[in-house]
């Protein structure tokens, strides 16, 4: 490996810091609670449009109805 000058090493350090800062900024952007919630909502909407998703929703609704009816009957 050829000898490097102090200026070259300093330049590499500056470039590495800039790359690290961009990476940290991108991670912060991707993991912000608002964005995660937005992606989750969109994913659930897309899944709810499929036949399997509609079946899950229908099953959950039926289960909720049974639970509510049983609860009100006990009163």
C-alpha positions, 0 to 999 in steps of 0.5 A: 500500500503506497504511503498516504499523506495526512491530507489524503487521510483527512479527506478519507475521514471527512468522506467517511463521516459524510457517508455515515451522516447520510446513512444515519439520516436515512435510517432516521427517516425510514424508522420515524413513527409516522412513516412506519404507521403510514406504511403499516396502514397502507399494507393493511389496506392492500391486504384487506382488498384480497379475498383472504383479507376479506375472509379474515375481516369477516371472521374477526367481525363474527368473533367480535359479534359473538363476544359482544352478544355474550357480554350483553346477555350476561347483564 
